[in-house]
Amino acid sequence: MDDVDSLSCDDFDHATDQEEEGEPEHSGESQRINFEEVRREPVRVVKKTPKSRTPGQMVNTLGSYWSGAGSGLRPIRRETGGEGRSNQATSIDLPLLVADGPRTITDALDGPNHTMWIEAINSELMSLEGHKTWSVVEERKIPKDARAISLRMVLQEKIGEERKVARYKARLMAHGFRQREGIDYTKTYSSTISFAAIRTVLSRAAMENKEIVQLDIVTAFLESNVEEELYLPLPKEFGLANNGNVILNSNRIDLGVSVTVRLNQSLYGLKQAGRNWYNTLESYFTKAMHMRASKSEAGIYTTPTGATIIA
């Protein structure tokens, strides 16, 4: 992977300065990229199941090349084999369409696809427990001045080929609108990379025929800690197993007790979740992997081997 991408932060910063001064980035027609020619290359659709990756499992290069020809944005993975244009086909991962599912867990359990929804909800709970997202607390130990932040299980259907449901998705979301500024959160700003920076890096990689790899970190927000003391009452359809883990009470037996948890990790829907994740990723890149961040653009890092990462 050492020769994947040789664009350094210094190269990017220099290119950015030239753009600001109004100087042309390239001279000569021979250096222009013919994107129409790229789109006419042989294409094969590849179905991939995203794998959960922690920052420690990330590869040395990240990136994405987007083509908007025809039906919206499509993430493309281009692979090259040495010098010159590769004979390999270009892999295009077509995004799945999203359709709204049942509005509540009760509606899902009463619906015709209840088995699929139970499996999806249990999968989400297993992911939350695996990340040690929360700790169950007794009601008497909750501070009196603490405001409970409610939760909602968002249910969606991923529509694939032939307009059939490819996957049932459940995501537990916090109601961030119930958070109090200065108590439940302080700062929410999270730096984001600009489209101009992405185009600069990808254009350089395309001209030098470098490999571009794009990956998705599943449940990324759960990888970051939360500093504030946040308490969340779980939906009434949840209960506790004998081992103390939170489970779905699919049989809807009245347990006579509600479950409240204290957050250890960030959760989707929190106002500070995006900032917490960015700080976690930046800290890992710069301290654990000894990468160097660009001075002029957030989200661009250079590895010690010379590869470039867009985060």
C-alpha positions as CSV (number, residue, x, y, z in Angstrom):
1,M,0.0,0.0,0.0
2,D,3.1,2.3,0.1
3,D,2.6,3.4,-3.5
4,V,-1.2,3.8,-3.3
5,D,-1.1,7.6,-3.2
6,S,1.8,9.9,-3.0
7,L,-0.1,13.2,-2.5
8,S,1.2,14.8,0.8
9,C,-0.3,17.5,2.9
10,D,2.4,19.9,1.6
11,D,1.3,19.2,-2.0
12,F,-2.3,19.8,-1.1
13,D,-1.6,23.0,0.8
14,H,0.5,24.3,-2.1
15,A,-2.3,23.4,-4.6
16,T,-4.8,25.2,-2.4
17,D,-2.6,28.4,-2.3
18,Q,-2.4,28.4,-6.1
19,E,-6.2,28.1,-6.4
20,E,-6.7,31.0,-4.0
21,E,-4.2,33.2,-6.1
22,G,-6.2,32.4,-9.2
23,E,-3.4,30.5,-10.9
24,P,-4.5,27.6,-13.1
25,E,-4.0,24.2,-11.5
26,H,-2.8,22.4,-14.6
27,S,-1.6,23.7,-18.0
28,G,-2.0,21.9,-21.3
29,E,-4.8,19.9,-22.8
30,S,-2.9,16.7,-22.3
31,Q,-3.4,16.8,-18.5
32,R,-7.1,17.2,-18.6
33,I,-9.2,14.2,-17.3
34,N,-11.8,13.0,-19.7
35,F,-14.5,11.8,-17.3
36,E,-16.8,10.8,-20.2
37,E,-14.2,8.3,-21.3
38,V,-13.9,7.0,-17.7
39,R,-17.7,6.4,-17.6
40,R,-17.6,4.4,-20.8
41,E,-15.3,1.8,-19.3
42,P,-16.7,-1.7,-18.7
43,V,-18.9,-1.7,-15.5
44,R,-19.9,-4.5,-13.3
45,V,-22.2,-4.1,-10.3
46,V,-20.8,-5.6,-7.1
47,K,-22.9,-6.2,-4.0
48,K,-21.0,-5.8,-0.8
49,T,-22.1,-6.2,2.8
50,P,-20.5,-3.4,4.9
51,K,-18.3,-4.7,7.7
52,S,-18.0,-3.0,11.0
53,R,-14.6,-1.4,11.3
54,T,-13.0,0.4,14.3
55,P,-10.4,3.1,13.7
56,G,-7.7,0.5,14.5
57,Q,-8.9,-1.7,11.6
58,M,-8.8,1.1,9.0
59,V,-6.6,0.8,5.9
60,N,-4.0,3.3,4.9
61,T,-6.0,4.9,2.2
62,L,-9.6,6.2,2.2
63,G,-11.4,8.0,-0.5
64,S,-14.4,8.1,-2.8
65,Y,-14.9,9.0,-6.4
66,W,-18.5,10.0,-7.2
67,S,-20.1,9.8,-10.6
68,G,-23.4,11.5,-11.2
69,A,-24.2,10.2,-14.6
70,G,-27.8,9.0,-15.1
71,S,-29.4,8.2,-11.8
72,G,-27.9,10.2,-9.0
73,L,-24.6,9.8,-7.1
74,R,-22.9,6.4,-7.2
75,P,-19.8,5.5,-5.2
76,I,-17.1,4.0,-7.4
77,R,-14.2,1.8,-6.4
78,R,-11.4,2.0,-9.1
79,E,-8.5,-0.5,-9.0
80,T,-5.4,-0.2,-11.1
81,G,-2.7,-2.8,-11.7
82,G,0.7,-1.1,-12.1
83,E,1.5,1.5,-14.7
84,G,-1.0,2.5,-17.4
85,R,-4.7,2.0,-17.5
86,S,-6.0,-1.2,-15.9
87,N,-7.9,-3.8,-17.9
88,Q,-10.0,-4.6,-14.8
89,A,-13.7,-3.7,-14.8
90,T,-14.8,-0.7,-12.6
91,S,-16.9,-1.8,-9.6
92,I,-19.9,0.4,-8.9
93,D,-21.7,0.1,-5.6
94,L,-25.3,1.2,-6.3
95,P,-26.8,2.7,-3.1
96,L,-30.0,1.1,-1.8
97,L,-33.2,3.1,-1.7
98,V,-34.7,3.7,1.7
99,A,-38.4,3.3,2.5
100,D,-40.0,4.2,5.8
101,G,-40.9,1.2,8.0
102,P,-43.4,0.9,10.9
103,R,-43.5,4.0,13.0
104,T,-43.2,2.2,16.3
105,I,-41.8,-1.1,17.7
106,T,-45.4,-2.2,18.5
107,D,-46.5,-1.6,14.9
108,A,-43.5,-3.7,13.8
109,L,-44.3,-6.6,16.1
110,D,-48.0,-6.5,15.0
111,G,-47.1,-6.3,11.3
112,P,-46.8,-9.1,8.7
113,N,-43.0,-8.9,8.7
114,H,-42.6,-9.0,12.4
115,T,-40.0,-11.8,12.3
116,M,-37.7,-9.7,10.1
117,W,-38.2,-6.6,12.3
118,I,-37.4,-8.6,15.5
119,E,-34.2,-9.8,13.9
120,A,-33.2,-6.2,12.9
121,I,-34.0,-4.8,16.4
122,N,-32.1,-7.6,18.1
123,S,-29.1,-7.0,15.8
124,E,-29.1,-3.3,16.8
125,L,-29.3,-4.1,20.5
126,M,-26.4,-6.6,20.1
127,S,-24.3,-3.9,18.4
128,L,-25.1,-1.4,21.2
129,E,-24.3,-3.9,23.9
130,G,-21.1,-4.9,22.0
131,H,-19.9,-1.3,22.0
132,K,-20.7,-1.0,25.7
133,T,-22.9,2.0,24.8
134,W,-24.6,2.2,28.1
135,S,-24.8,1.0,31.7
136,V,-28.1,0.1,33.3
137,V,-28.7,2.2,36.4
138,E,-31.2,2.0,39.2
139,E,-33.9,4.6,39.3
140,R,-32.9,5.7,42.8
141,K,-29.4,6.5,41.7
142,I,-30.5,8.9,39.0
143,P,-29.9,12.6,40.1
144,K,-33.1,14.5,40.7
145,D,-32.1,17.3,38.4
146,A,-31.3,15.0,35.5
147,R,-33.5,15.3,32.5
148,A,-34.4,12.1,30.8
149,I,-33.6,12.0,27.0
150,S,-36.1,9.9,25.3
151,L,-35.3,7.4,22.5
152,R,-36.9,6.2,19.3
153,M,-36.3,3.1,17.3
154,V,-36.2,4.2,13.6
155,L,-37.2,1.4,11.3
156,Q,-36.4,1.4,7.6
157,E,-36.6,-0.9,4.6
158,K,-33.6,-1.0,2.3
159,I,-35.0,-1.5,-1.3
160,G,-32.7,-3.3,-3.6
161,E,-33.0,-4.8,-7.1
162,E,-36.5,-5.2,-8.7
163,R,-37.9,-3.0,-5.9
164,K,-37.7,-5.8,-3.3
165,V,-36.7,-5.3,0.3
166,A,-33.1,-6.2,0.6
167,R,-32.6,-5.5,4.3
168,Y,-34.6,-4.5,7.3
169,K,-32.8,-1.8,9.3
170,A,-33.3,-0.7,12.9
171,R,-31.5,2.3,14.5
172,L,-32.0,3.5,18.1
173,M,-31.9,7.3,18.0
174,A,-31.8,9.8,20.9
175,H,-34.1,12.8,20.9
176,G,-31.4,15.5,20.8
177,F,-34.0,18.2,20.9
178,R,-34.5,17.4,24.6
179,Q,-30.9,18.2,25.5
180,R,-30.1,21.3,27.4
181,E,-27.2,23.5,26.2
182,G,-24.5,23.8,28.8
183,I,-25.7,20.8,30.7
184,D,-26.3,17.9,28.3
185,Y,-23.9,19.3,25.7
186,T,-21.5,22.2,25.2
187,K,-19.9,22.3,21.7
188,T,-21.4,20.7,18.6
189,Y,-19.2,22.0,15.8
190,S,-17.4,19.3,13.7
191,S,-15.0,20.2,10.9
192,T,-15.9,18.8,7.5
193,I,-13.9,18.6,4.3
194,S,-14.8,20.7,1.3
195,F,-15.8,19.4,-2.1
196,A,-12.9,21.3,-3.6
197,A,-10.4,19.5,-1.5
198,I,-12.0,16.1,-2.4
199,R,-11.8,17.0,-6.1
200,T,-8.1,18.0,-5.7
201,V,-7.0,14.8,-4.1
202,L,-9.1,12.6,-6.4
203,S,-7.9,14.4,-9.6
204,R,-4.3,13.9,-8.5
205,A,-4.9,10.2,-7.9
206,A,-6.7,9.8,-11.3
207,M,-3.8,11.5,-13.2
208,E,-1.2,9.4,-11.5
209,N,-3.3,6.2,-11.9
210,K,-3.4,5.5,-8.1
211,E,-5.7,3.2,-6.3
212,I,-8.7,4.8,-4.7
213,V,-10.4,2.8,-1.9
214,Q,-13.7,3.8,-0.1
215,L,-15.0,2.2,3.0
216,D,-17.8,2.8,5.5
217,I,-17.4,2.5,9.2
218,V,-20.6,0.9,10.5
219,T,-22.1,2.5,13.6
220,A,-19.2,5.0,13.7
221,F,-20.7,7.3,16.4
222,L,-20.7,4.4,18.8
223,E,-16.9,4.3,18.7
224,S,-16.6,7.7,20.6
225,N,-17.0,8.4,24.2
226,V,-19.5,10.9,25.7
227,E,-18.3,13.2,28.5
228,E,-21.7,14.5,29.7
229,E,-23.8,12.6,32.2
230,L,-26.8,11.5,30.1
231,Y,-29.7,9.3,31.2
232,L,-32.1,7.6,28.8
233,P,-35.2,5.6,29.6
234,L,-35.5,2.7,27.2
235,P,-38.7,2.0,25.2
236,K,-41.3,0.0,27.1
237,E,-40.7,-2.9,24.7
238,F,-37.2,-3.5,26.1
239,G,-36.3,-5.5,29.1
240,L,-33.3,-7.0,30.9
241,A,-32.0,-10.5,30.4
242,N,-30.6,-12.6,33.2
243,N,-27.1,-11.5,32.3
244,G,-28.1,-7.8,32.6
245,N,-28.1,-7.1,28.8
246,V,-31.0,-5.1,27.3
247,I,-33.2,-7.3,25.1
248,L,-36.4,-6.9,23.1
249,N,-39.5,-8.1,24.9
250,S,-41.0,-9.5,21.8
251,N,-43.6,-11.5,23.7
252,R,-44.7,-8.3,25.3
253,I,-44.9,-9.7,28.8
254,D,-45.5,-7.0,31.4
255,L,-42.3,-7.0,33.4
256,G,-43.6,-4.2,35.7
257,V,-40.4,-2.3,35.6
258,S,-38.8,0.3,33.3
259,V,-35.2,0.3,32.3
260,T,-33.0,3.4,32.4
261,V,-29.4,3.6,31.2
262,R,-26.5,6.0,31.4
263,L,-24.6,6.6,28.2
264,N,-21.0,5.7,28.0
265,Q,-20.6,6.1,24.2
266,S,-22.2,8.6,21.8
267,L,-25.5,7.7,20.3
268,Y,-27.1,8.7,17.0
269,G,-29.3,11.8,17.5
270,L,-27.2,13.5,20.2
271,K,-26.2,17.0,19.3
272,Q,-22.5,16.3,20.1
273,A,-22.3,12.9,18.5
274,G,-20.7,14.2,15.2
275,R,-18.1,16.2,17.1
276,N,-17.2,13.3,19.4
277,W,-16.6,11.0,16.5
278,Y,-14.5,13.5,14.6
279,N,-12.3,14.1,17.7
280,T,-11.9,10.4,18.2
281,L,-10.9,9.8,14.6
282,E,-8.5,12.8,14.5
283,S,-6.9,11.7,17.7
284,Y,-6.3,8.1,16.4
285,F,-4.9,9.4,13.1
286,T,-2.5,11.9,14.6
287,K,-1.4,10.1,17.8
288,A,-1.8,6.4,17.3
289,M,-0.9,6.3,13.5
290,H,1.4,9.3,13.6
291,M,-0.3,10.9,10.6
292,R,0.1,14.6,9.7
293,A,-3.0,16.7,9.2
294,S,-3.3,19.3,6.4
295,K,-2.9,22.8,7.7
296,S,-5.4,24.3,5.2
297,E,-8.1,21.6,5.0
298,A,-9.8,19.6,7.7
299,G,-10.1,15.9,7.0
300,I,-7.0,15.3,5.0
301,Y,-4.2,13.3,6.5
302,T,-0.9,12.0,5.2
303,T,0.5,8.7,6.5
304,P,4.3,8.1,7.2
305,T,4.4,6.0,4.0
306,G,3.1,8.9,1.9
307,A,-0.5,7.7,1.4
308,T,-3.4,10.2,1.6
309,I,-6.5,9.7,3.7
310,I,-9.7,11.7,3.3
311,A,-11.9,11.4,6.4
